[in-house]
Amino acid sequence: MIDLSKNFYDDRQGVITDNEGFYSSYGVLAKKLKKSDRVIIMDAGHVAYFSPATVYDGYGLNDATMLLARKHSDSVTYRNYVDTRKIDIVSVVSKDFLTFNPRIDSGFTYKSLNLKHKKLLYKLPMDSNFYLFVYQYKN
């Protein structure tokens, strides 16, 4: 019974930490976006729901072309698809605040879209020592 209580407590603390991260990063970003913005973001749900922008899930969870490009590590198809959608803002998740060090799910997007040479708009703290890096992709 004690183990069950500890597991419940640990899980609850994890959910609280995740929620705080979402509000401090995705929540802030959602408030900054305009209706005319077209955004790619990892974990798109919060921003898609709470912002007026058009939001694409960076994993491709709701888009077969993006999903297959990621699955096959096809950077050219991924970049071309993003360009045809006229995306102007891209966010990725970093393990470091000072320089971009990709969380495993963000490296492909960062490299495929050549974000190293794009303007960094925001760095927002997330949960568990991760940071949301938001780039201006197109003007």
N, CA, C and O atoms as CSV, one atom per row, in Angstrom:
chain,resi,resn,atom,element,x,y,z
A,1,MET,N,N,0.823,-1.196,0.000
A,1,MET,CA,C,0.000,0.000,0.000
A,1,MET,C,C,0.868,1.261,0.000
A,1,MET,O,O,0.554,2.250,-0.663
A,2,ILE,N,N,1.962,1.202,0.757
A,2,ILE,CA,C,2.863,2.365,0.795
A,2,ILE,C,C,3.470,2.606,-0.576
A,2,ILE,O,O,3.582,3.751,-1.013
A,3,ASP,N,N,3.868,1.519,-1.270
A,3,ASP,CA,C,4.417,1.671,-2.621
A,3,ASP,C,C,3.396,2.301,-3.561
A,3,ASP,O,O,3.745,3.176,-4.353
A,4,LEU,N,N,2.156,1.874,-3.483
A,4,LEU,CA,C,1.092,2.417,-4.311
A,4,LEU,C,C,0.905,3.908,-4.048
A,4,LEU,O,O,0.738,4.684,-4.989
A,5,SER,N,N,0.930,4.309,-2.803
A,5,SER,CA,C,0.796,5.723,-2.443
A,5,SER,C,C,1.973,6.541,-2.963
A,5,SER,O,O,1.791,7.645,-3.476
A,6,LYS,N,N,3.183,5.992,-2.828
A,6,LYS,CA,C,4.368,6.702,-3.330
A,6,LYS,C,C,4.302,6.849,-4.849
A,6,LYS,O,O,4.609,7.917,-5.378
A,7,ASN,N,N,3.902,5.784,-5.562
A,7,ASN,CA,C,3.778,5.860,-7.016
A,7,ASN,C,C,2.742,6.903,-7.421
A,7,ASN,O,O,2.968,7.665,-8.360
A,8,PHE,N,N,1.617,6.944,-6.728
A,8,PHE,CA,C,0.582,7.932,-7.017
A,8,PHE,C,C,1.126,9.347,-6.798
A,8,PHE,O,O,0.901,10.237,-7.619
A,9,TYR,N,N,1.839,9.549,-5.692
A,9,TYR,CA,C,2.410,10.861,-5.391
A,9,TYR,C,C,3.422,11.269,-6.462
A,9,TYR,O,O,3.388,12.399,-6.951
A,10,ASP,N,N,4.322,10.351,-6.826
A,10,ASP,CA,C,5.332,10.648,-7.843
A,10,ASP,C,C,4.684,10.989,-9.181
A,10,ASP,O,O,5.095,11.939,-9.848
A,11,ASP,N,N,3.670,10.214,-9.576
A,11,ASP,CA,C,2.973,10.493,-10.826
A,11,ASP,C,C,2.279,11.844,-10.784
A,11,ASP,O,O,2.307,12.592,-11.761
A,12,ARG,N,N,1.662,12.154,-9.665
A,12,ARG,CA,C,0.977,13.448,-9.512
A,12,ARG,C,C,1.979,14.598,-9.621
A,12,ARG,O,O,1.702,15.607,-10.269
A,13,GLN,N,N,3.140,14.443,-8.987
A,13,GLN,CA,C,4.167,15.490,-9.060
A,13,GLN,C,C,4.652,15.658,-10.497
A,13,GLN,O,O,4.919,16.777,-10.935
A,14,GLY,N,N,4.767,14.561,-11.227
A,14,GLY,CA,C,5.172,14.634,-12.631
A,14,GLY,C,C,4.174,15.397,-13.472
A,14,GLY,O,O,4.565,16.198,-14.321
A,15,VAL,N,N,2.897,15.164,-13.251
A,15,VAL,CA,C,1.858,15.877,-13.986
A,15,VAL,C,C,1.895,17.367,-13.650
A,15,VAL,O,O,1.767,18.205,-14.543
A,16,ILE,N,N,2.066,17.699,-12.393
A,16,ILE,CA,C,2.154,19.105,-11.990
A,16,ILE,C,C,3.348,19.773,-12.665
A,16,ILE,O,O,3.225,20.887,-13.173
A,17,THR,N,N,4.495,19.108,-12.677
A,17,THR,CA,C,5.698,19.661,-13.318
A,17,THR,C,C,5.460,19.857,-14.809
A,17,THR,O,O,5.801,20.906,-15.354
A,18,ASP,N,N,4.878,18.860,-15.478
A,18,ASP,CA,C,4.586,18.985,-16.905
A,18,ASP,C,C,3.650,20.153,-17.171
A,18,ASP,O,O,3.882,20.932,-18.094
A,19,ASN,N,N,2.599,20.283,-16.376
A,19,ASN,CA,C,1.654,21.378,-16.570
A,19,ASN,C,C,2.318,22.735,-16.371
A,19,ASN,O,O,2.059,23.668,-17.131
A,20,GLU,N,N,3.168,22.852,-15.362
A,20,GLU,CA,C,3.876,24.116,-15.142
A,20,GLU,C,C,4.750,24.445,-16.338
A,20,GLU,O,O,4.826,25.604,-16.748
A,21,GLY,N,N,5.407,23.448,-16.900
A,21,GLY,CA,C,6.235,23.655,-18.093
A,21,GLY,C,C,5.417,24.104,-19.281
A,21,GLY,O,O,5.837,24.989,-20.027
A,22,PHE,N,N,4.244,23.500,-19.467
A,22,PHE,CA,C,3.395,23.884,-20.581
A,22,PHE,C,C,2.916,25.323,-20.427
A,22,PHE,O,O,2.909,26.082,-21.396
A,23,TYR,N,N,2.520,25.697,-19.227
A,23,TYR,CA,C,2.032,27.060,-19.038
A,23,TYR,C,C,3.149,28.090,-19.159
A,23,TYR,O,O,2.920,29.194,-19.654
A,24,SER,N,N,4.354,27.743,-18.715
A,24,SER,CA,C,5.442,28.723,-18.751
A,24,SER,C,C,6.095,28.817,-20.123
A,24,SER,O,O,6.811,29.784,-20.381
A,25,SER,N,N,5.882,27.868,-20.997
A,25,SER,CA,C,6.474,27.947,-22.332
A,25,SER,C,C,5.369,28.036,-23.392
A,25,SER,O,O,5.227,29.056,-24.066
A,26,TYR,N,N,4.605,26.976,-23.527
A,26,TYR,CA,C,3.561,26.972,-24.540
A,26,TYR,C,C,2.484,28.004,-24.247
A,26,TYR,O,O,1.939,28.611,-25.170
A,27,GLY,N,N,2.176,28.206,-22.993
A,27,GLY,CA,C,1.177,29.208,-22.629
A,27,GLY,C,C,1.619,30.612,-22.997
A,27,GLY,O,O,0.832,31.400,-23.521
A,28,VAL,N,N,2.880,30.923,-22.722
A,28,VAL,CA,C,3.430,32.233,-23.086
A,28,VAL,C,C,3.449,32.389,-24.604
A,28,VAL,O,O,3.055,33.430,-25.130
A,29,LEU,N,N,3.908,31.349,-25.310
A,29,LEU,CA,C,3.959,31.413,-26.769
A,29,LEU,C,C,2.560,31.599,-27.353
A,29,LEU,O,O,2.378,32.408,-28.263
A,30,ALA,N,N,1.589,30.879,-26.855
A,30,ALA,CA,C,0.219,30.986,-27.365
A,30,ALA,C,C,-0.290,32.423,-27.277
A,30,ALA,O,O,-1.004,32.885,-28.168
A,31,LYS,N,N,0.072,33.125,-26.214
A,31,LYS,CA,C,-0.365,34.514,-26.037
A,31,LYS,C,C,0.340,35.467,-26.996
A,31,LYS,O,O,-0.193,36.535,-27.297
A,32,LYS,N,N,1.528,35.107,-27.483
A,32,LYS,CA,C,2.303,35.980,-28.368
A,32,LYS,C,C,1.929,35.833,-29.843
A,32,LYS,O,O,2.251,36.704,-30.652
A,33,LEU,N,N,1.261,34.752,-30.195
A,33,LEU,CA,C,0.962,34.477,-31.599
A,33,LEU,C,C,-0.242,35.270,-32.091
A,33,LEU,O,O,-1.166,35.586,-31.342
A,34,LYS,N,N,-0.188,35.580,-33.394
A,34,LYS,CA,C,-1.283,36.296,-34.056
A,34,LYS,C,C,-2.048,35.336,-34.967
A,34,LYS,O,O,-1.571,34.245,-35.280
A,35,LYS,N,N,-3.220,35.753,-35.379
A,35,LYS,CA,C,-4.040,34.922,-36.253
A,35,LYS,C,C,-3.321,34.606,-37.569
A,35,LYS,O,O,-3.512,33.528,-38.132
A,36,SER,N,N,-2.518,35.512,-38.051
A,36,SER,CA,C,-1.825,35.318,-39.331
A,36,SER,C,C,-0.600,34.401,-39.227
A,36,SER,O,O,-0.043,34.007,-40.251
A,37,ASP,N,N,-0.174,34.058,-38.011
A,37,ASP,CA,C,1.000,33.200,-37.834
A,37,ASP,C,C,0.695,31.763,-38.237
A,37,ASP,O,O,-0.402,31.251,-38.019
A,38,ARG,N,N,1.697,31.135,-38.830
A,38,ARG,CA,C,1.649,29.717,-39.188
A,38,ARG,C,C,2.842,29.073,-38.495
A,38,ARG,O,O,3.990,29.430,-38.760
A,39,VAL,N,N,2.566,28.126,-37.610
A,39,VAL,CA,C,3.552,27.667,-36.637
A,39,VAL,C,C,3.737,26.152,-36.700
A,39,VAL,O,O,2.773,25.401,-36.849
A,40,ILE,N,N,4.999,25.714,-36.585
A,40,ILE,CA,C,5.295,24.303,-36.322
A,40,ILE,C,C,5.798,24.247,-34.896
A,40,ILE,O,O,6.660,25.025,-34.488
A,41,ILE,N,N,5.236,23.302,-34.142
A,41,ILE,CA,C,5.625,23.181,-32.745
A,41,ILE,C,C,5.554,21.722,-32.314
A,41,ILE,O,O,4.653,20.987,-32.718
A,42,MET,N,N,6.506,21.315,-31.496
A,42,MET,CA,C,6.440,20.000,-30.884
A,42,MET,C,C,5.375,20.094,-29.779
A,42,MET,O,O,5.254,21.141,-29.143
A,43,ASP,N,N,4.632,19.064,-29.546
A,43,ASP,CA,C,3.566,19.087,-28.534
A,43,ASP,C,C,2.536,20.171,-28.864
A,43,ASP,O,O,2.260,21.039,-28.035
A,44,ALA,N,N,1.983,20.122,-30.045
A,44,ALA,CA,C,1.165,21.219,-30.570
A,44,ALA,C,C,-0.159,21.458,-29.851
A,44,ALA,O,O,-0.729,22.539,-29.994
A,45,GLY,N,N,-0.656,20.525,-29.109
A,45,GLY,CA,C,-2.000,20.623,-28.552
A,45,GLY,C,C,-2.309,21.909,-27.825
A,45,GLY,O,O,-3.304,22.565,-28.134
A,46,HIS,N,N,-1.480,22.289,-26.862
A,46,HIS,CA,C,-1.764,23.475,-26.052
A,46,HIS,C,C,-1.800,24.734,-26.925
A,46,HIS,O,O,-2.747,25.516,-26.843
A,47,VAL,N,N,-0.798,24.928,-27.742
A,47,VAL,CA,C,-0.725,26.136,-28.572
A,47,VAL,C,C,-1.846,26.134,-29.606
A,47,VAL,O,O,-2.461,27.169,-29.860
A,48,ALA,N,N,-2.110,24.978,-30.198
A,48,ALA,CA,C,-3.179,24.899,-31.198
A,48,ALA,C,C,-4.526,25.268,-30.589
A,48,ALA,O,O,-5.351,25.909,-31.240
A,49,TYR,N,N,-4.744,24.872,-29.364
A,49,TYR,CA,C,-6.028,25.130,-28.709
A,49,TYR,C,C,-6.152,26.561,-28.204
A,49,TYR,O,O,-7.219,27.165,-28.310
A,50,PHE,N,N,-5.066,27.109,-27.653
A,50,PHE,CA,C,-5.160,28.401,-26.972
A,50,PHE,C,C,-4.671,29.598,-27.785
A,50,PHE,O,O,-4.731,30.723,-27.291
A,51,SER,N,N,-4.196,29.399,-29.000
A,51,SER,CA,C,-3.749,30.549,-29.793
A,51,SER,C,C,-4.625,30.688,-31.032
A,51,SER,O,O,-5.281,29.732,-31.447
A,52,PRO,N,N,-4.633,31.886,-31.621
A,52,PRO,CA,C,-5.412,32.091,-32.845
A,52,PRO,C,C,-4.658,31.635,-34.101
A,52,PRO,O,O,-5.225,31.654,-35.194
A,53,ALA,N,N,-3.399,31.227,-33.967
A,53,ALA,CA,C,-2.545,30.880,-35.104
A,53,ALA,C,C,-2.944,29.536,-35.723
A,53,ALA,O,O,-3.653,28.738,-35.109
A,54,THR,N,N,-2.474,29.309,-36.943
A,54,THR,CA,C,-2.569,27.998,-37.567
A,54,THR,C,C,-1.355,27.207,-37.105
A,54,THR,O,O,-0.220,27.626,-37.333
A,55,VAL,N,N,-1.579,26.072,-36.461
A,55,VAL,CA,C,-0.498,25.335,-35.811
A,55,VAL,C,C,-0.390,23.934,-36.405
A,55,VAL,O,O,-1.382,23.218,-36.538
A,56,TYR,N,N,0.828,23.565,-36.756
A,56,TYR,CA,C,1.131,22.225,-37.258
A,56,TYR,C,C,1.957,21.493,-36.216
A,56,TYR,O,O,2.868,22.069,-35.621
A,57,ASP,N,N,1.642,20.235,-35.999
A,57,ASP,CA,C,2.406,19.416,-35.078
A,57,ASP,C,C,3.717,19.019,-35.749
A,57,ASP,O,O,3.706,18.412,-36.819
A,58,GLY,N,N,4.841,19.356,-35.132
A,58,GLY,CA,C,6.158,19.098,-35.700
A,58,GLY,C,C,6.507,17.636,-35.848
A,58,GLY,O,O,7.397,17.284,-36.622
A,59,TYR,N,N,5.814,16.777,-35.114
A,59,TYR,CA,C,6.028,15.334,-35.240
A,59,TYR,C,C,5.325,14.778,-36.465
A,59,TYR,O,O,5.679,13.706,-36.958
A,60,GLY,N,N,4.333,15.500,-36.957
A,60,GLY,CA,C,3.524,14.988,-38.042
A,60,GLY,C,C,2.390,14.100,-37.570
A,60,GLY,O,O,1.878,13.285,-38.338
A,61,LEU,N,N,1.990,14.247,-36.313
A,61,LEU,CA,C,0.952,13.380,-35.769
A,61,LEU,C,C,-0.411,13.572,-36.432
A,61,LEU,O,O,-1.261,12.683,-36.376
A,62,ASN,N,N,-0.617,14.727,-37.058
A,62,ASN,CA,C,-1.885,14.948,-37.747
A,62,ASN,C,C,-1.673,15.226,-39.230
A,62,ASN,O,O,-2.526,15.825,-39.885
A,63,ASP,N,N,-0.525,14.785,-39.758
A,63,ASP,CA,C,-0.212,15.042,-41.156
A,63,ASP,C,C,0.698,13.941,-41.685
A,63,ASP,O,O,1.838,13.807,-41.237
A,64,ALA,N,N,0.201,13.153,-42.633
A,64,ALA,CA,C,0.942,11.990,-43.131
A,64,ALA,C,C,2.246,12.372,-43.830
A,64,ALA,O,O,3.243,11.662,-43.692
A,65,THR,N,N,2.260,13.467,-44.568
A,65,THR,CA,C,3.480,13.857,-45.275
A,65,THR,C,C,4.600,14.173,-44.293
A,65,THR,O,O,5.729,13.714,-44.462
A,66,MET,N,N,4.285,14.956,-43.267
A,66,MET,CA,C,5.308,15.280,-42.258
A,66,MET,C,C,5.742,14.033,-41.496
A,66,MET,O,O,6.931,13.838,-41.241
A,67,LEU,N,N,4.792,13.202,-41.140
A,67,LEU,CA,C,5.100,11.985,-40.392
A,67,LEU,C,C,6.034,11.073,-41.175
A,67,LEU,O,O,7.021,10.582,-40.626
A,68,LEU,N,N,5.737,10.840,-42.448
A,68,LEU,CA,C,6.572,9.961,-43.260
A,68,LEU,C,C,7.950,10.567,-43.520
A,68,LEU,O,O,8.949,9.849,-43.548
A,69,ALA,N,N,8.005,11.878,-43.708
A,69,ALA,CA,C,9.305,12.531,-43.897
A,69,ALA,C,C,10.175,12.342,-42.660
A,69,ALA,O,O,11.364,12.047,-42.781
A,70,ARG,N,N,9.604,12.506,-41.485
A,70,ARG,CA,C,10.352,12.288,-40.230
A,70,ARG,C,C,10.737,10.827,-40.074
A,70,ARG,O,O,11.872,10.506,-39.723
A,71,LYS,N,N,9.789,9.953,-40.337
A,71,LYS,CA,C,10.035,8.519,-40.165
A,71,LYS,C,C,11.194,8.038,-41.037
A,71,LYS,O,O,11.986,7.191,-40.623
A,72,HIS,N,N,11.284,8.590,-42.250
A,72,HIS,CA,C,12.329,8.178,-43.191
A,72,HIS,C,C,13.528,9.133,-43.201
A,72,HIS,O,O,14.395,9.039,-44.070
A,73,SER,N,N,13.570,10.043,-42.238
A,73,SER,CA,C,14.657,11.038,-42.143
A,73,SER,C,C,14.878,11.754,-43.468
A,73,SER,O,O,16.012,11.951,-43.904
A,74,ASP,N,N,13.773,12.139,-44.102
A,74,ASP,CA,C,13.810,12.808,-45.403
A,74,ASP,C,C,13.705,14.321,-45.201
A,74,ASP,O,O,12.619,14.898,-45.238
A,75,SER,N,N,14.855,14.938,-44.989
A,75,SER,CA,C,14.903,16.381,-44.708
A,75,SER,C,C,14.379,17.221,-45.856
A,75,SER,O,O,13.727,18.240,-45.628
A,76,VAL,N,N,14.652,16.810,-47.089
A,76,VAL,CA,C,14.237,17.599,-48.249
A,76,VAL,C,C,12.709,17.652,-48.333
A,76,VAL,O,O,12.133,18.726,-48.506
A,77,THR,N,N,12.063,16.507,-48.213
A,77,THR,CA,C,10.594,16.474,-48.260
A,77,THR,C,C,10.006,17.273,-47.108
A,77,THR,O,O,9.046,18.022,-47.295
A,78,TYR,N,N,10.574,17.120,-45.917
A,78,TYR,CA,C,10.085,17.842,-44.738
A,78,TYR,C,C,10.190,19.352,-44.970
A,78,TYR,O,O,9.215,20.077,-44.766
A,79,ARG,N,N,11.367,19.832,-45.395
A,79,ARG,CA,C,11.580,21.265,-45.628
A,79,ARG,C,C,10.661,21.790,-46.733
A,79,ARG,O,O,10.072,22.861,-46.593
A,80,ASN,N,N,10.537,21.035,-47.834
A,80,ASN,CA,C,9.665,21.470,-48.929
A,80,ASN,C,C,8.211,21.567,-48.475
A,80,ASN,O,O,7.493,22.493,-48.850
A,81,TYR,N,N,7.792,20.610,-47.672
A,81,TYR,CA,C,6.423,20.618,-47.173
A,81,TYR,C,C,6.185,21.833,-46.273
A,81,TYR,O,O,5.156,22.501,-46.383
A,82,VAL,N,N,7.124,22.110,-45.398
A,82,VAL,CA,C,7.024,23.281,-44.522
A,82,VAL,C,C,6.962,24.556,-45.350
A,82,VAL,O,O,6.186,25.462,-45.046
A,83,ASP,N,N,7.780,24.627,-46.393
A,83,ASP,CA,C,7.781,25.808,-47.255
A,83,ASP,C,C,6.448,25.966,-47.993
A,83,ASP,O,O,5.962,27.087,-48.142
A,84,THR,N,N,5.851,24.865,-48.456
A,84,THR,CA,C,4.567,24.981,-49.159
A,84,THR,C,C,3.446,25.405,-48.225
A,84,THR,O,O,2.457,25.984,-48.673
A,85,ARG,N,N,3.584,25.129,-46.944
A,85,ARG,CA,C,2.577,25.534,-45.949
A,85,ARG,C,C,2.804,26.971,-45.467
A,85,ARG,O,O,2.028,27.492,-44.667
A,86,LYS,N,N,3.861,27.599,-45.955
A,86,LYS,CA,C,4.187,28.994,-45.615
A,86,LYS,C,C,4.320,29.195,-44.107
A,86,LYS,O,O,3.804,30.161,-43.545
A,87,ILE,N,N,5.020,28.267,-43.469
A,87,ILE,CA,C,5.275,28.354,-42.031
A,87,ILE,C,C,6.193,29.542,-41.772
A,87,ILE,O,O,7.183,29.721,-42.481
A,88,ASP,N,N,5.881,30.354,-40.769
A,88,ASP,CA,C,6.749,31.486,-40.444
A,88,ASP,C,C,7.400,31.376,-39.071
A,88,ASP,O,O,8.346,32.111,-38.788
A,89,ILE,N,N,6.922,30.486,-38.215
A,89,ILE,CA,C,7.512,30.313,-36.880
A,89,ILE,C,C,7.680,28.818,-36.612
A,89,ILE,O,O,6.777,28.020,-36.860
A,90,VAL,N,N,8.865,28.459,-36.096
A,90,VAL,CA,C,9.144,27.067,-35.760
A,90,VAL,C,C,9.690,27.020,-34.342
A,90,VAL,O,O,10.563,27.808,-33.977
A,91,SER,N,N,9.177,26.099,-33.550
A,91,SER,CA,C,9.708,25.914,-32.202
A,91,SER,C,C,10.242,24.505,-32.052
A,91,SER,O,O,9.689,23.552,-32.601
A,92,VAL,N,N,11.313,24.390,-31.310
A,92,VAL,CA,C,11.947,23.110,-31.016
A,92,VAL,C,C,12.351,23.112,-29.549
A,92,VAL,O,O,12.397,24.165,-28.913
A,93,VAL,N,N,12.643,21.932,-29.015
A,93,VAL,CA,C,12.946,21.809,-27.596
A,93,VAL,C,C,14.418,21.490,-27.399
A,93,VAL,O,O,14.968,20.596,-28.043
A,94,SER,N,N,15.050,22.239,-26.493
A,94,SER,CA,C,16.478,22.100,-26.203
A,94,SER,C,C,16.700,21.606,-24.779
A,94,SER,O,O,15.893,21.853,-23.883
A,95,LYS,N,N,17.816,20.901,-24.591
A,95,LYS,CA,C,18.223,20.469,-23.252
A,95,LYS,C,C,19.123,21.506,-22.588
A,95,LYS,O,O,19.501,21.338,-21.428
A,96,ASP,N,N,19.470,22.567,-23.299
A,96,ASP,CA,C,20.388,23.588,-22.787
A,96,ASP,C,C,19.784,24.963,-23.045
A,96,ASP,O,O,19.154,25.183,-24.079
A,97,PHE,N,N,19.971,25.870,-22.125
A,97,PHE,CA,C,19.418,27.222,-22.291
A,97,PHE,C,C,20.305,28.111,-23.159
A,97,PHE,O,O,19.796,28.914,-23.941
A,98,LEU,N,N,21.616,27.978,-23.030
A,98,LEU,CA,C,22.519,28.892,-23.725
A,98,LEU,C,C,22.602,28.630,-25.226
A,98,LEU,O,O,22.533,29.566,-26.023
A,99,THR,N,N,22.747,27.376,-25.611
A,99,THR,CA,C,22.818,27.022,-27.025
A,99,THR,C,C,21.853,25.875,-27.283
A,99,THR,O,O,21.512,25.121,-26.372
A,100,PHE,N,N,21.421,25.752,-28.515
A,100,PHE,CA,C,20.469,24.703,-28.830
A,100,PHE,C,C,21.137,23.328,-28.782
A,100,PHE,O,O,22.087,23.055,-29.516
A,101,ASN,N,N,20.623,22.476,-27.906
A,101,ASN,CA,C,21.059,21.093,-27.761
A,101,ASN,C,C,19.767,20.270,-27.796
A,101,ASN,O,O,19.052,20.209,-26.796
A,102,PRO,N,N,19.464,19.643,-28.925
A,102,PRO,CA,C,18.118,19.105,-29.124
A,102,PRO,C,C,17.709,17.992,-28.180
A,102,PRO,O,O,18.473,17.071,-27.893
A,103,ARG,N,N,16.483,18.109,-27.710
A,103,ARG,CA,C,15.834,16.951,-27.119
A,103,ARG,C,C,15.641,16.001,-28.298
A,103,ARG,O,O,15.509,16.455,-29.435
A,104,ILE,N,N,15.624,14.729,-28.055
A,104,ILE,CA,C,15.654,13.738,-29.134
A,104,ILE,C,C,14.631,13.994,-30.238
A,104,ILE,O,O,14.897,13.668,-31.395
A,105,ASP,N,N,13.495,14.554,-29.925
A,105,ASP,CA,C,12.441,14.771,-30.915
A,105,ASP,C,C,12.611,16.040,-31.741
A,105,ASP,O,O,11.886,16.225,-32.719
A,106,SER,N,N,13.542,16.918,-31.383
A,106,SER,CA,C,13.670,18.215,-32.049
A,106,SER,C,C,14.856,18.312,-32.998
A,106,SER,O,O,14.914,19.235,-33.810
A,107,GLY,N,N,15.780,17.403,-32.918
A,107,GLY,CA,C,16.990,17.473,-33.743
A,107,GLY,C,C,16.705,17.434,-35.230
A,107,GLY,O,O,17.300,18.190,-35.998
A,108,PHE,N,N,15.800,16.559,-35.644
A,108,PHE,CA,C,15.474,16.435,-37.066
A,108,PHE,C,C,14.909,17.744,-37.611
A,108,PHE,O,O,15.336,18.211,-38.667
A,109,THR,N,N,13.968,18.328,-36.911
A,109,THR,CA,C,13.362,19.586,-37.361
A,109,THR,C,C,14.402,20.698,-37.410
A,109,THR,O,O,14.451,21.463,-38.374
A,110,TYR,N,N,15.231,20.791,-36.376
A,110,TYR,CA,C,16.266,21.833,-36.303
A,110,TYR,C,C,17.211,21.741,-37.505
A,110,TYR,O,O,17.512,22.749,-38.143
A,111,LYS,N,N,17.672,20.532,-37.804
A,111,LYS,CA,C,18.608,20.355,-38.924
A,111,LYS,C,C,17.919,20.509,-40.271
A,111,LYS,O,O,18.446,21.172,-41.165
A,112,SER,N,N,16.760,19.912,-40.425
A,112,SER,CA,C,16.061,19.945,-41.710
A,112,SER,C,C,15.705,21.364,-42.143
A,112,SER,O,O,15.765,21.694,-43.327
A,113,LEU,N,N,15.341,22.187,-41.188
A,113,LEU,CA,C,14.918,23.557,-41.502
A,113,LEU,C,C,16.044,24.572,-41.337
A,113,LEU,O,O,15.827,25.776,-41.471
A,114,ASN,N,N,17.250,24.077,-41.045
A,114,ASN,CA,C,18.437,24.931,-40.929
A,114,ASN,C,C,18.196,26.084,-39.954
A,114,ASN,O,O,18.513,27.237,-40.248
A,115,LEU,N,N,17.634,25.759,-38.798
A,115,LEU,CA,C,17.280,26.791,-37.826
A,115,LEU,C,C,18.486,27.485,-37.224
A,115,LEU,O,O,18.361,28.577,-36.671
A,116,LYS,N,N,19.643,26.870,-37.326
A,116,LYS,CA,C,20.868,27.486,-36.815
A,116,LYS,C,C,21.076,28.877,-37.424
A,116,LYS,O,O,21.658,29.758,-36.791
A,117,HIS,N,N,20.599,29.062,-38.647
A,117,HIS,CA,C,20.793,30.328,-39.349
A,117,HIS,C,C,19.542,31.203,-39.366
A,117,HIS,O,O,19.465,32.174,-40.118
A,118,LYS,N,N,18.580,30.859,-38.546
A,118,LYS,CA,C,17.352,31.642,-38.453
A,118,LYS,C,C,17.370,32.511,-37.201
A,118,LYS,O,O,18.128,32.257,-36.265
A,119,LYS,N,N,16.534,33.529,-37.198
A,119,LYS,CA,C,16.455,34.442,-36.060
A,119,LYS,C,C,15.740,33.767,-34.888
A,119,LYS,O,O,14.624,33.268,-35.033
A,120,LEU,N,N,16.397,33.759,-33.729
A,120,LEU,CA,C,15.797,33.227,-32.512
A,120,LEU,C,C,14.904,34.310,-31.905
A,120,LEU,O,O,15.373,35.395,-31.561
A,121,LEU,N,N,13.625,34.002,-31.780
A,121,LEU,CA,C,12.668,34.965,-31.223
A,121,LEU,C,C,12.573,34.874,-29.708
A,121,LEU,O,O,12.603,35.892,-29.016
A,122,TYR,N,N,12.458,33.645,-29.190
A,122,TYR,CA,C,12.264,33.442,-27.754
A,122,TYR,C,C,12.956,32.178,-27.287
A,122,TYR,O,O,13.116,31.220,-28.044
A,123,LYS,N,N,13.366,32.193,-26.025
A,123,LYS,CA,C,13.769,31.000,-25.287
A,123,LYS,C,C,12.880,30.970,-24.053
A,123,LYS,O,O,12.923,31.877,-23.222
A,124,LEU,N,N,12.079,29.928,-23.940
A,124,LEU,CA,C,11.120,29.851,-22.844
A,124,LEU,C,C,11.377,28.599,-22.011
A,124,LEU,O,O,11.544,27.514,-22.568
A,125,PRO,N,N,11.413,28.733,-20.689
A,125,PRO,CA,C,11.658,27.565,-19.837
A,125,PRO,C,C,10.483,26.598,-19.880
A,125,PRO,O,O,9.318,26.992,-19.924
A,126,MET,N,N,10.833,25.325,-19.865
A,126,MET,CA,C,9.818,24.271,-19.829
A,126,MET,C,C,9.995,23.444,-18.570
A,126,MET,O,O,10.683,23.855,-17.635
A,127,ASP,N,N,9.377,22.293,-18.553
A,127,ASP,CA,C,9.510,21.354,-17.456
A,127,ASP,C,C,10.815,20.566,-17.551
A,127,ASP,O,O,11.421,20.493,-18.621
A,128,SER,N,N,11.238,19.992,-16.467
A,128,SER,CA,C,12.361,19.056,-16.408
A,128,SER,C,C,13.624,19.562,-17.103
A,128,SER,O,O,14.298,18.805,-17.802
A,129,ASN,N,N,13.938,20.821,-16.913
A,129,ASN,CA,C,15.163,21.411,-17.462
A,129,ASN,C,C,15.241,21.397,-18.984
A,129,ASN,O,O,16.325,21.238,-19.545
A,130,PHE,N,N,14.113,21.560,-19.652
A,130,PHE,CA,C,14.092,21.731,-21.094
A,130,PHE,C,C,13.677,23.162,-21.401
A,130,PHE,O,O,13.098,23.852,-20.562
A,131,TYR,N,N,13.987,23.598,-22.632
A,131,TYR,CA,C,13.717,24.975,-23.035
A,131,TYR,C,C,13.112,24.983,-24.431
A,131,TYR,O,O,13.554,24.238,-25.306
A,132,LEU,N,N,12.115,25.812,-24.640
A,132,LEU,CA,C,11.474,25.963,-25.935
A,132,LEU,C,C,12.192,27.079,-26.685
A,132,LEU,O,O,12.181,28.232,-26.253
A,133,PHE,N,N,12.812,26.737,-27.800
A,133,PHE,CA,C,13.476,27.711,-28.662
A,133,PHE,C,C,12.518,28.000,-29.813
A,133,PHE,O,O,12.087,27.084,-30.514
A,134,VAL,N,N,12.187,29.267,-30.006
A,134,VAL,CA,C,11.224,29.666,-31.027
A,134,VAL,C,C,11.957,30.530,-32.062
A,134,VAL,O,O,12.552,31.556,-31.735
A,135,TYR,N,N,11.894,30.084,-33.304
A,135,TYR,CA,C,12.623,30.739,-34.400
A,135,TYR,C,C,11.679,31.361,-35.399
A,135,TYR,O,O,10.579,30.863,-35.640
A,136,GLN,N,N,12.133,32.473,-35.985
A,136,GLN,CA,C,11.441,33.081,-37.131
A,136,GLN,C,C,11.918,32.305,-38.349
A,136,GLN,O,O,13.094,32.375,-38.706
A,137,TYR,N,N,11.019,31.566,-38.990
A,137,TYR,CA,C,11.418,30.756,-40.148
A,137,TYR,C,C,11.316,31.548,-41.439
A,137,TYR,O,O,12.258,31.563,-42.232
A,138,LYS,N,N,10.205,32.196,-41.656
A,138,LYS,CA,C,10.007,33.053,-42.834
A,138,LYS,C,C,9.509,34.409,-42.372
A,138,LYS,O,O,8.858,34.526,-41.334
A,139,ASN,N,N,9.820,35.423,-43.146
A,139,ASN,CA,C,9.353,36.776,-42.808
A,139,ASN,C,C,7.990,37.036,-43.382
A,139,ASN,O,O,7.440,38.122,-43.198
